[in-house]
């Protein structure tokens, strides 16, 4: 949705769900005829719906419903960055994860759900970071003071560090580093040593960088160099893996 504002995304989402008047439908369809990013958004919405209908097995778990509803509320907040709209589409992808495919290589479906949910909900906020800084040293110091363990802030090729926030993976408070790569949001989670997330990251990464593909093409990658990390972005694995692999 880069290049279009929040109002257009909300209009298109309502149009996709047949919740607009005939007059509004005509206006939206005229916009779609000349707007490539919005047409791609429609394709993603359609893919999500088809995946859920084709592969759903029983009720959507309450935890996913709650997270989707919370992210939908955040998506209506004003003054969000344009690239956050793309992240909002990942809510449906996270909800589809249990039905469309399961991550492999050490990251369980439940952990992948948590990682993607934290990524989407973080960037859906008007200010994604609890601490804003592009200085890796300042970010690392703030996180260590809050969490009590040392955090190495990795260099991510082609991405700009925005800052950090705190989240919880399983029962463990975890560092979340926020980056911007072009118009795409990227979250790098740095779990504490010995945690389940750190163990999962090492298992997925092997001796370097390892990745698994989300249900609609979003990537979850892990790196075990220096300190185990888990990264989530709405790009293909082939794009995220080399960026995360920079020493």
PABA-931945 format. One record per residue: residue number from 1; residue in three letters; z negated, x negated, y of N, C-alpha, C in turn. Coordinates in steps of 0.2 Angstrom, whole numbers, plus 2048, in hexadecimal, padded with zeros to 3 digits. Layout:
N
PT; NUM; ALA; Z; X; Y; Z; X; Y; Z; X; Y $
...
END
This chain:
247
PT; 1; UNK; 800; 7FC; 7FA; 800; 800; 800; 800; 7FC; 806 $
PT; 2; UNK; 801; 7F5; 806; 801; 7F1; 80C; 807; 7F4; 810 $
PT; 3; UNK; 805; 7F4; 817; 80A; 7F7; 81B; 809; 7FE; 81D $
PT; 4; UNK; 805; 802; 819; 804; 809; 81A; 7FC; 80A; 81B $
PT; 5; UNK; 7FA; 80F; 81F; 7F3; 80F; 820; 7F0; 814; 81B $
PT; 6; UNK; 7E9; 815; 81C; 7E5; 818; 818; 7E7; 820; 817 $
PT; 7; UNK; 7E9; 823; 81D; 7EB; 82A; 81D; 7F1; 82B; 819 $
PT; 8; UNK; 7F6; 826; 819; 7FC; 827; 814; 7FA; 827; 80D $
PT; 9; UNK; 7F5; 823; 80B; 7F3; 822; 804; 7F0; 829; 802 $
PT; 10; UNK; 7EB; 82C; 806; 7E8; 832; 805; 7ED; 837; 804 $
PT; 11; UNK; 7F2; 838; 809; 7F7; 83D; 808; 7FB; 83C; 802 $
PT; 12; UNK; 7FD; 836; 800; 801; 835; 7FA; 7FD; 837; 7F4 $
PT; 13; UNK; 7F6; 835; 7F4; 7F2; 837; 7EE; 7F1; 83F; 7ED $
PT; 14; UNK; 7F0; 842; 7F3; 7F0; 849; 7F3; 7F7; 84C; 7F0 $
PT; 15; UNK; 7FC; 84A; 7F3; 803; 84C; 7F1; 804; 84B; 7E9 $
PT; 16; UNK; 802; 845; 7E7; 802; 844; 7E0; 7FF; 849; 7DB $
PT; 17; UNK; 7F9; 84C; 7DE; 7F5; 850; 7DB; 7F7; 858; 7DC $
PT; 18; UNK; 7FC; 859; 7E0; 7FF; 85F; 7E2; 7F9; 863; 7E6 $
PT; 19; UNK; 7F6; 860; 7EB; 7F1; 862; 7EF; 7F3; 863; 7F6 $
PT; 20; UNK; 7FA; 863; 7F7; 7FC; 864; 7FE; 801; 86A; 7FF $
PT; 21; UNK; 802; 86C; 805; 806; 871; 807; 80D; 86F; 806 $
PT; 22; UNK; 812; 874; 806; 819; 873; 805; 81B; 86F; 80B $
PT; 23; UNK; 819; 870; 811; 81B; 86C; 817; 818; 865; 817 $
PT; 24; UNK; 812; 864; 815; 810; 85D; 814; 813; 859; 80E $
PT; 25; UNK; 815; 85D; 809; 819; 85A; 804; 81F; 857; 806 $
PT; 26; UNK; 823; 85B; 80A; 829; 859; 80D; 828; 853; 811 $
PT; 27; UNK; 823; 853; 815; 822; 84D; 81A; 820; 847; 816 $
PT; 28; UNK; 81C; 847; 810; 81B; 842; 80C; 821; 83F; 808 $
PT; 29; UNK; 825; 844; 806; 82B; 842; 802; 830; 83E; 806 $
PT; 30; UNK; 830; 840; 80D; 835; 83D; 811; 832; 836; 813 $
PT; 31; UNK; 82B; 835; 813; 828; 82E; 814; 82A; 82A; 80E $
PT; 32; UNK; 829; 82D; 808; 82A; 829; 802; 831; 826; 801 $
PT; 33; UNK; 836; 82A; 804; 83D; 828; 803; 83E; 822; 807 $
PT; 34; UNK; 83A; 820; 80C; 83B; 81A; 810; 836; 815; 80F $
PT; 35; UNK; 831; 816; 80B; 82B; 811; 80A; 82A; 80F; 803 $
PT; 36; UNK; 82C; 808; 802; 82B; 805; 7FB; 824; 805; 7F9 $
PT; 37; UNK; 820; 802; 7FD; 819; 802; 7FB; 816; 808; 7F9 $
PT; 38; UNK; 817; 80E; 7FC; 815; 814; 7FB; 818; 817; 7F4 $
PT; 39; UNK; 81E; 815; 7F3; 821; 817; 7ED; 81E; 814; 7E7 $
PT; 40; UNK; 81C; 80D; 7E8; 819; 80A; 7E3; 812; 80D; 7E1 $
PT; 41; UNK; 80E; 80F; 7E7; 808; 812; 7E6; 809; 818; 7E1 $
PT; 42; UNK; 80E; 81C; 7E2; 80F; 822; 7DE; 810; 820; 7D7 $
PT; 43; UNK; 814; 81B; 7D6; 815; 819; 7CF; 80F; 817; 7CC $
PT; 44; UNK; 80A; 813; 7CF; 804; 811; 7CC; 7FF; 818; 7CB $
PT; 45; UNK; 7FF; 81C; 7CF; 7FC; 823; 7CE; 7FE; 826; 7C8 $
PT; 46; UNK; 805; 826; 7C7; 808; 82A; 7C2; 806; 826; 7BB $
PT; 47; UNK; 806; 81F; 7BB; 805; 81B; 7B5; 7FE; 81D; 7B3 $
PT; 48; UNK; 7F9; 81D; 7B8; 7F2; 81E; 7B6; 7F1; 825; 7B3 $
PT; 49; UNK; 7F5; 82A; 7B6; 7F4; 831; 7B3; 7F7; 831; 7AC $
PT; 50; UNK; 7FD; 82E; 7AB; 800; 82E; 7A4; 7FC; 82B; 79F $
PT; 51; UNK; 7F9; 825; 7A1; 7F5; 821; 79D; 7EF; 825; 79A $
PT; 52; UNK; 7EB; 828; 79F; 7E5; 82C; 79D; 7E7; 832; 799 $
PT; 53; UNK; 7ED; 836; 79A; 7EF; 83B; 796; 7F1; 839; 78F $
PT; 54; UNK; 7F4; 834; 78F; 7F7; 832; 788; 7F2; 82F; 784 $
PT; 55; UNK; 7ED; 82B; 787; 7E8; 827; 783; 7E1; 829; 783 $
PT; 56; UNK; 7E0; 82E; 787; 7D9; 830; 788; 7D6; 833; 781 $
PT; 57; UNK; 7D0; 831; 77F; 7CD; 833; 779; 7C6; 835; 77B $
PT; 58; UNK; 7C5; 83C; 77C; 7BE; 83F; 77E; 7BD; 83E; 785 $
PT; 59; UNK; 7B7; 840; 787; 7B5; 840; 78E; 7B5; 839; 791 $
PT; 60; UNK; 7B7; 838; 797; 7B6; 832; 79B; 7AE; 831; 79C $
PT; 61; UNK; 7AC; 82B; 79A; 7A5; 82A; 79B; 7A2; 82B; 7A2 $
PT; 62; UNK; 79C; 82D; 7A2; 799; 82F; 7A9; 799; 829; 7AD $
PT; 63; UNK; 797; 823; 7AB; 797; 81D; 7AF; 79E; 81C; 7B2 $
PT; 64; UNK; 7A3; 81D; 7AF; 7AA; 81C; 7B2; 7AB; 822; 7B7 $
PT; 65; UNK; 7A9; 828; 7B6; 7AA; 82D; 7BA; 7A6; 82C; 7C1 $
PT; 66; UNK; 7A0; 82A; 7C0; 79C; 828; 7C6; 79F; 823; 7CA $
PT; 67; UNK; 7A1; 81D; 7C7; 7A4; 818; 7CB; 7AB; 81A; 7CE $
PT; 68; UNK; 7AF; 81E; 7CB; 7B5; 820; 7CE; 7B4; 825; 7D4 $
PT; 69; UNK; 7AF; 829; 7D3; 7AD; 82E; 7D9; 7AA; 82A; 7DF $
PT; 70; UNK; 7A6; 825; 7DD; 7A3; 821; 7E3; 7A9; 81D; 7E6 $
PT; 71; UNK; 7AE; 81A; 7E2; 7B3; 816; 7E6; 7B8; 81B; 7E9 $
PT; 72; UNK; 7B9; 821; 7E7; 7BD; 826; 7EA; 7BA; 828; 7F1 $
PT; 73; UNK; 7B3; 828; 7F1; 7AF; 82A; 7F8; 7B0; 824; 7FC $
PT; 74; UNK; 7B0; 81E; 7FA; 7B1; 818; 7FE; 7B8; 818; 801 $
PT; 75; UNK; 7BD; 81A; 7FD; 7C4; 81A; 7FF; 7C5; 81E; 805 $
PT; 76; UNK; 7C1; 823; 806; 7C2; 827; 80C; 7BF; 825; 812 $
PT; 77; UNK; 7BB; 81F; 812; 7B7; 81C; 817; 7BC; 81A; 81C $
PT; 78; UNK; 7BB; 81A; 823; 7C0; 818; 828; 7C0; 810; 829 $
PT; 79; UNK; 7C5; 80E; 82C; 7C6; 807; 82E; 7C6; 802; 829 $
PT; 80; UNK; 7C8; 804; 823; 7C9; 7FF; 81D; 7CF; 7FB; 81E $
PT; 81; UNK; 7CF; 7F5; 81B; 7D5; 7F0; 81C; 7DB; 7F3; 818 $
PT; 82; UNK; 7E1; 7F2; 81A; 7E7; 7F5; 817; 7E7; 7F3; 80F $
PT; 83; UNK; 7E5; 7ED; 80E; 7E6; 7EB; 807; 7E1; 7EE; 802 $
PT; 84; UNK; 7DC; 7F1; 805; 7D6; 7F4; 801; 7D9; 7FA; 7FD $
PT; 85; UNK; 7DE; 7FD; 800; 7E1; 803; 7FD; 7E4; 801; 7F6 $
PT; 86; UNK; 7E7; 7FC; 7F6; 7E9; 7FA; 7EF; 7E4; 7F9; 7EA $
PT; 87; UNK; 7DE; 7F6; 7EC; 7D8; 7F6; 7E8; 7D6; 7FD; 7E6 $
PT; 88; UNK; 7D6; 802; 7EA; 7D4; 808; 7E8; 7D7; 80B; 7E2 $
PT; 89; UNK; 7DE; 809; 7E1; 7E2; 80B; 7DB; 7DF; 809; 7D5 $
PT; 90; UNK; 7DB; 803; 7D5; 7D8; 800; 7CF; 7D2; 805; 7CC $
PT; 91; UNK; 7D0; 809; 7D0; 7CA; 80E; 7CE; 7CD; 811; 7C7 $
PT; 92; UNK; 7D3; 814; 7C8; 7D6; 818; 7C2; 7D7; 813; 7BD $
PT; 93; UNK; 7D9; 80D; 7BE; 7DB; 808; 7B9; 7D4; 807; 7B5 $
PT; 94; UNK; 7CF; 806; 7B9; 7C8; 805; 7B6; 7C6; 80A; 7B1 $
PT; 95; UNK; 7C7; 810; 7B3; 7C6; 816; 7AF; 7CA; 817; 7A9 $
PT; 96; UNK; 7D0; 814; 7AA; 7D5; 814; 7A4; 7D4; 80F; 79F $
PT; 97; UNK; 7D0; 80A; 7A1; 7CF; 804; 79D; 7CD; 805; 795 $
PT; 98; UNK; 7C8; 80A; 795; 7C5; 80B; 78E; 7CA; 80F; 78A $
PT; 99; UNK; 7D0; 812; 78D; 7D4; 816; 789; 7DB; 812; 788 $
PT; 100; UNK; 7DD; 80E; 78C; 7E3; 80A; 78C; 7E3; 804; 789 $
PT; 101; UNK; 7DE; 800; 789; 7DE; 7FA; 786; 7D7; 7F6; 787 $
PT; 102; UNK; 7D5; 7F2; 783; 7CE; 7EE; 783; 7D0; 7E7; 785 $
PT; 103; UNK; 7CC; 7E4; 789; 7CC; 7DD; 78A; 7CA; 7D9; 784 $
PT; 104; UNK; 7CC; 7D3; 784; 7CB; 7CF; 77E; 7C8; 7C8; 780 $
PT; 105; UNK; 7C7; 7C4; 77B; 7C5; 7BD; 77D; 7BE; 7BC; 780 $
PT; 106; UNK; 7B9; 7C1; 77E; 7B2; 7C0; 781; 7B0; 7C5; 786 $
PT; 107; UNK; 7B5; 7C8; 789; 7B3; 7CD; 78E; 7B4; 7D4; 78B $
PT; 108; UNK; 7AE; 7D7; 78A; 7AE; 7DE; 787; 7B1; 7E3; 78C $
PT; 109; UNK; 7B3; 7E9; 789; 7B5; 7EE; 78D; 7B0; 7F0; 793 $
PT; 110; UNK; 7AA; 7F0; 791; 7A4; 7F3; 795; 7A4; 7EE; 79B $
PT; 111; UNK; 7A4; 7E7; 799; 7A4; 7E2; 79F; 7AA; 7E2; 7A3 $
PT; 112; UNK; 7B0; 7E3; 7A0; 7B6; 7E4; 7A4; 7B5; 7EA; 7A9 $
PT; 113; UNK; 7B2; 7EF; 7A7; 7B1; 7F5; 7AB; 7AD; 7F3; 7B1 $
PT; 114; UNK; 7A7; 7F0; 7B0; 7A3; 7EE; 7B5; 7A6; 7E9; 7BA $
PT; 115; UNK; 7AA; 7E4; 7B8; 7AD; 7DF; 7BC; 7B2; 7E3; 7C1 $
PT; 116; UNK; 7B7; 7E7; 7BE; 7BC; 7EA; 7C2; 7B9; 7EF; 7C7 $
PT; 117; UNK; 7B3; 7F3; 7C4; 7B0; 7F7; 7C9; 7AD; 7F4; 7CF $
PT; 118; UNK; 7A9; 7EE; 7CE; 7A6; 7EB; 7D3; 7AC; 7E8; 7D8 $
PT; 119; UNK; 7B1; 7E6; 7D5; 7B7; 7E3; 7D9; 7BA; 7E9; 7DE $
PT; 120; UNK; 7BB; 7EF; 7DB; 7BE; 7F4; 7DF; 7B9; 7F7; 7E4 $
PT; 121; UNK; 7B3; 7F8; 7E2; 7AE; 7FB; 7E6; 7AC; 7F6; 7EC $
PT; 122; UNK; 7AC; 7EF; 7EA; 7AB; 7EA; 7F0; 7B0; 7EB; 7F5 $
PT; 123; UNK; 7B7; 7EA; 7F3; 7BC; 7EA; 7F8; 7BD; 7F1; 7FB $
PT; 124; UNK; 7BA; 7F6; 7F8; 7BB; 7FD; 7FB; 7B7; 7FE; 801 $
PT; 125; UNK; 7B2; 7F9; 802; 7AD; 7FA; 808; 7B1; 7F7; 80E $
PT; 126; UNK; 7AE; 7FA; 814; 7B1; 7F8; 81A; 7B0; 7F0; 81B $
PT; 127; UNK; 7AA; 7EE; 819; 7A9; 7E6; 819; 7A7; 7E4; 812 $
PT; 128; UNK; 7AC; 7E1; 80F; 7AB; 7E0; 807; 7A5; 7DB; 806 $
PT; 129; UNK; 7A4; 7D6; 80B; 79F; 7D1; 809; 798; 7D3; 80C $
PT; 130; UNK; 793; 7D1; 808; 78C; 7D1; 80B; 78B; 7CB; 810 $
PT; 131; UNK; 78F; 7C6; 80E; 78E; 7BF; 812; 796; 7BD; 814 $
PT; 132; UNK; 798; 7BD; 81A; 79F; 7BB; 81C; 79F; 7B4; 81E $
PT; 133; UNK; 7A3; 7B0; 81B; 7A4; 7A9; 81D; 7AA; 7A7; 818 $
PT; 134; UNK; 7AE; 7A2; 81C; 7B3; 79F; 818; 7B1; 798; 816 $
PT; 135; UNK; 7AB; 796; 817; 7A8; 790; 816; 7A5; 790; 80F $
PT; 136; UNK; 7A8; 78C; 80A; 7A5; 78D; 803; 79E; 78B; 803 $
PT; 137; UNK; 79C; 785; 807; 795; 783; 807; 790; 788; 809 $
PT; 138; UNK; 792; 78C; 80E; 78E; 791; 811; 78D; 797; 80C $
PT; 139; UNK; 792; 799; 809; 792; 79E; 804; 78E; 79C; 7FE $
PT; 140; UNK; 78F; 796; 7FC; 78B; 794; 7F6; 783; 794; 7F8 $
PT; 141; UNK; 782; 791; 7FE; 77B; 791; 800; 778; 798; 800 $
PT; 142; UNK; 77B; 79D; 803; 779; 7A4; 804; 778; 7A7; 7FD $
PT; 143; UNK; 77C; 7A6; 7F8; 77C; 7A9; 7F2; 776; 7A6; 7EE $
PT; 144; UNK; 775; 79F; 7EE; 76F; 79C; 7EB; 769; 79F; 7EE $
PT; 145; UNK; 768; 7A0; 7F4; 762; 7A2; 7F7; 761; 7A9; 7F5 $
PT; 146; UNK; 766; 7AD; 7F4; 765; 7B4; 7F2; 764; 7B5; 7EA $
PT; 147; UNK; 767; 7B1; 7E6; 767; 7B1; 7DF; 763; 7AC; 7DB $
PT; 148; UNK; 761; 7A7; 7DE; 75D; 7A2; 7DB; 761; 79D; 7D6 $
PT; 149; UNK; 767; 79D; 7D6; 76B; 798; 7D2; 771; 796; 7D6 $
PT; 150; UNK; 773; 78F; 7D4; 778; 78C; 7D8; 77F; 78F; 7D7 $
PT; 151; UNK; 783; 790; 7DC; 789; 793; 7DB; 78F; 78E; 7DE $
PT; 152; UNK; 793; 78D; 7D9; 799; 789; 7DC; 79F; 78D; 7DE $
PT; 153; UNK; 7A1; 78D; 7E4; 7A6; 791; 7E7; 7AD; 78E; 7E5 $
PT; 154; UNK; 7B1; 791; 7E0; 7B7; 78E; 7DE; 7BC; 78E; 7E3 $
PT; 155; UNK; 7C1; 789; 7E4; 7C7; 78A; 7E8; 7CC; 78E; 7E4 $
PT; 156; UNK; 7CF; 793; 7E7; 7D4; 797; 7E4; 7DA; 796; 7E7 $
PT; 157; UNK; 7DF; 794; 7E4; 7E5; 792; 7E7; 7E9; 798; 7EA $
PT; 158; UNK; 7EA; 797; 7F1; 7EE; 79D; 7F4; 7E9; 7A2; 7F7 $
PT; 159; UNK; 7E3; 7A1; 7F6; 7DE; 7A7; 7F8; 7D9; 7A4; 7FD $
PT; 160; UNK; 7D7; 7A9; 802; 7D3; 7A7; 807; 7CC; 7AA; 806 $
PT; 161; UNK; 7C7; 7A6; 806; 7C0; 7A8; 805; 7BD; 7AD; 80A $
PT; 162; UNK; 7BB; 7B3; 809; 7B8; 7B8; 80E; 7B1; 7B7; 80E $
PT; 163; UNK; 7AE; 7B6; 809; 7A6; 7B6; 809; 7A4; 7B8; 802 $
PT; 164; UNK; 79E; 7BB; 801; 79B; 7BD; 7FB; 797; 7C3; 7FB $
PT; 165; UNK; 795; 7C6; 7F6; 791; 7CB; 7F5; 78D; 7CB; 7EF $
PT; 166; UNK; 788; 7CF; 7EE; 784; 7CF; 7E8; 786; 7D5; 7E4 $
PT; 167; UNK; 786; 7D4; 7DD; 787; 7DA; 7D9; 783; 7D9; 7D2 $
PT; 168; UNK; 783; 7DD; 7CE; 780; 7DD; 7C7; 784; 7DE; 7C2 $
PT; 169; UNK; 785; 7D9; 7BD; 789; 7DA; 7B7; 784; 7DA; 7B1 $
PT; 170; UNK; 784; 7E0; 7AE; 77F; 7E2; 7A9; 778; 7E2; 7AD $
PT; 171; UNK; 774; 7DE; 7AA; 76D; 7DE; 7AD; 76C; 7D8; 7B2 $
PT; 172; UNK; 771; 7D5; 7B4; 770; 7CE; 7B7; 774; 7CE; 7BE $
PT; 173; UNK; 770; 7CC; 7C3; 772; 7CC; 7CA; 777; 7C6; 7CA $
PT; 174; UNK; 77D; 7C7; 7CD; 783; 7C2; 7CC; 786; 7C2; 7D3 $
PT; 175; UNK; 789; 7BB; 7D4; 78C; 7BA; 7DA; 793; 7BD; 7DA $
PT; 176; UNK; 796; 7C0; 7DF; 79D; 7C2; 7E0; 7A0; 7BF; 7E6 $
PT; 177; UNK; 7A5; 7BA; 7E5; 7A8; 7B7; 7EA; 7AF; 7BB; 7EC $
PT; 178; UNK; 7B0; 7BC; 7F2; 7B5; 7C1; 7F4; 7BB; 7BD; 7F8 $
PT; 179; UNK; 7C1; 7BE; 7F5; 7C7; 7BA; 7F8; 7CC; 7BF; 7FA $
PT; 180; UNK; 7D1; 7BC; 7FE; 7D7; 7C0; 800; 7DD; 7BB; 7FE $
PT; 181; UNK; 7E1; 7BE; 7FA; 7E7; 7BA; 7F8; 7ED; 7BE; 7FA $
PT; 182; UNK; 7F0; 7BC; 800; 7F5; 7C0; 803; 7F2; 7C7; 805 $
PT; 183; UNK; 7F5; 7CC; 802; 7F2; 7D3; 803; 7EE; 7D5; 7FE $
PT; 184; UNK; 7ED; 7D1; 7F9; 7E9; 7D3; 7F3; 7E2; 7D1; 7F3 $
PT; 185; UNK; 7DD; 7D5; 7F1; 7D6; 7D3; 7F1; 7D5; 7D0; 7EA $
PT; 186; UNK; 7D0; 7CB; 7EA; 7CE; 7C7; 7E4; 7C7; 7C6; 7E4 $
PT; 187; UNK; 7C3; 7C8; 7DF; 7BC; 7C7; 7DE; 7BB; 7C2; 7D8 $
PT; 188; UNK; 7B7; 7BD; 7DA; 7B5; 7B8; 7D5; 7AE; 7B8; 7D4 $
PT; 189; UNK; 7AC; 7BA; 7CE; 7A5; 7BB; 7CC; 7A2; 7B4; 7C9 $
PT; 190; UNK; 79C; 7B2; 7CB; 799; 7AC; 7C9; 792; 7AE; 7C6 $
PT; 191; UNK; 792; 7AF; 7BF; 78C; 7B1; 7BC; 787; 7AC; 7BB $
PT; 192; UNK; 780; 7AD; 7BB; 77B; 7A8; 7BA; 77C; 7A5; 7B3 $
PT; 193; UNK; 77A; 79F; 7B2; 77B; 79B; 7AC; 777; 79F; 7A7 $
PT; 194; UNK; 77A; 79F; 7A1; 776; 7A3; 79B; 777; 7AA; 79B $
PT; 195; UNK; 77A; 7AD; 7A0; 77B; 7B4; 7A0; 780; 7B7; 79B $
PT; 196; UNK; 781; 7BD; 79A; 786; 7C0; 795; 78D; 7BF; 799 $
PT; 197; UNK; 78D; 7BF; 79F; 793; 7BF; 7A3; 796; 7B7; 7A2 $
PT; 198; UNK; 791; 7B3; 7A3; 793; 7AB; 7A3; 795; 7AA; 79C $
PT; 199; UNK; 792; 7AC; 797; 794; 7AB; 790; 79B; 7AE; 78F $
PT; 200; UNK; 79D; 7B4; 791; 7A3; 7B7; 791; 7A8; 7B3; 794 $
PT; 201; UNK; 7A7; 7B1; 79A; 7AC; 7AD; 79E; 7AE; 7A6; 79A $
PT; 202; UNK; 7A9; 7A3; 797; 7AA; 79D; 793; 7AE; 79F; 78D $
PT; 203; UNK; 7AD; 7A4; 78A; 7B1; 7A6; 784; 7B8; 7A8; 786 $
PT; 204; UNK; 7B9; 7AB; 78B; 7C0; 7AD; 78D; 7C4; 7A7; 790 $
PT; 205; UNK; 7C0; 7A3; 794; 7C4; 79D; 797; 7C5; 797; 792 $
PT; 206; UNK; 7C1; 797; 78C; 7C3; 791; 788; 7C1; 78B; 78C $
PT; 207; UNK; 7C6; 786; 78C; 7C5; 780; 78F; 7C8; 77F; 796 $
PT; 208; UNK; 7CA; 785; 798; 7CD; 785; 79F; 7CD; 78C; 7A2 $
PT; 209; UNK; 7D3; 78F; 7A2; 7D3; 796; 7A5; 7D6; 79A; 7A0 $
PT; 210; UNK; 7D3; 7A0; 79F; 7D6; 7A5; 79A; 7D6; 7AC; 79D $
PT; 211; UNK; 7DA; 7B0; 79B; 7DB; 7B7; 79F; 7DC; 7BC; 79A $
PT; 212; UNK; 7DB; 7C2; 79C; 7DD; 7C8; 798; 7E0; 7CD; 79D $
PT; 213; UNK; 7E4; 7D1; 79B; 7E7; 7D6; 79F; 7E4; 7DD; 79F $
PT; 214; UNK; 7E3; 7E0; 7A5; 7E0; 7E6; 7A6; 7E5; 7EB; 7A4 $
PT; 215; UNK; 7E4; 7F2; 7A3; 7E8; 7F7; 7A1; 7EE; 7F8; 7A4 $
PT; 216; UNK; 7EE; 7F7; 7AB; 7F4; 7F8; 7AF; 7F6; 7F2; 7B3 $
PT; 217; UNK; 7F5; 7EC; 7AF; 7F8; 7E6; 7B2; 7F3; 7E2; 7B6 $
PT; 218; UNK; 7ED; 7E4; 7B8; 7E8; 7E0; 7BC; 7E5; 7DB; 7B7 $
PT; 219; UNK; 7E4; 7D5; 7BA; 7E1; 7D0; 7B6; 7DA; 7CE; 7B7 $
PT; 220; UNK; 7D7; 7CC; 7B1; 7D0; 7CA; 7B1; 7D1; 7C3; 7AE $
PT; 221; UNK; 7CF; 7BE; 7B2; 7D0; 7B7; 7AF; 7C9; 7B3; 7B0 $
PT; 222; UNK; 7C8; 7AE; 7AB; 7C2; 7AA; 7AB; 7C3; 7A3; 7AC $
PT; 223; UNK; 7BF; 79F; 7AF; 7BF; 798; 7AF; 7B9; 795; 7AD $
PT; 224; UNK; 7B9; 790; 7A9; 7B3; 78D; 7A7; 7B2; 786; 7AA $
PT; 225; UNK; 7B6; 783; 7AE; 7B5; 77D; 7B1; 7B0; 77E; 7B6 $
PT; 226; UNK; 7AB; 779; 7B7; 7A6; 778; 7BB; 7A1; 77E; 7B9 $
PT; 227; UNK; 7A2; 784; 7BB; 79D; 78A; 7BA; 7A1; 78F; 7B8 $
PT; 228; UNK; 79F; 793; 7B3; 7A3; 799; 7B0; 7A4; 79E; 7B6 $
PT; 229; UNK; 7AA; 7A0; 7B7; 7AC; 7A6; 7BB; 7B0; 7AB; 7B8 $
PT; 230; UNK; 7B0; 7B1; 7BB; 7B4; 7B6; 7B9; 7B8; 7B9; 7BF $
PT; 231; UNK; 7BE; 7BA; 7BF; 7C2; 7BC; 7C5; 7C6; 7C2; 7C3 $
PT; 232; UNK; 7C6; 7C7; 7C8; 7CA; 7CD; 7C7; 7CE; 7CE; 7CD $
PT; 233; UNK; 7D5; 7D0; 7CC; 7DA; 7D1; 7D1; 7DF; 7D6; 7CF $
PT; 234; UNK; 7E2; 7D9; 7D3; 7E7; 7DE; 7D2; 7EE; 7DA; 7D2 $
PT; 235; UNK; 7EF; 7D5; 7CE; 7F5; 7D1; 7CD; 7F6; 7D0; 7C6 $
PT; 236; UNK; 7FC; 7CE; 7C4; 7FD; 7CC; 7BD; 7F9; 7C6; 7BB $
PT; 237; UNK; 7F7; 7C5; 7B5; 7F4; 7BF; 7B2; 7F8; 7B9; 7B4 $
PT; 238; UNK; 7FE; 7B9; 7B4; 802; 7B3; 7B5; 801; 7B1; 7BC $
PT; 239; UNK; 7FF; 7B5; 7C1; 7FE; 7B3; 7C8; 7F7; 7B1; 7C9 $
PT; 240; UNK; 7F2; 7B4; 7C5; 7EB; 7B2; 7C6; 7E9; 7AC; 7C3 $
PT; 241; UNK; 7EB; 7AB; 7BD; 7E9; 7A5; 7B9; 7EA; 79E; 7BC $
PT; 242; UNK; 7F0; 79D; 7BF; 7F1; 796; 7C2; 7ED; 796; 7C9 $
PT; 243; UNK; 7EC; 79B; 7CC; 7E8; 79B; 7D2; 7E1; 799; 7D1 $
PT; 244; UNK; 7DE; 79C; 7CB; 7D7; 79A; 7C9; 7D6; 794; 7C6 $
PT; 245; UNK; 7DC; 791; 7C3; 7DC; 78B; 7C0; 7DB; 784; 7C4 $
PT; 246; UNK; 7DC; 785; 7CB; 7DC; 780; 7CF; 7D5; 77C; 7CF $
PT; 247; UNK; 7D4; 776; 7CE; 7CE; 772; 7CD; 7CA; 772; 7D4 $
END
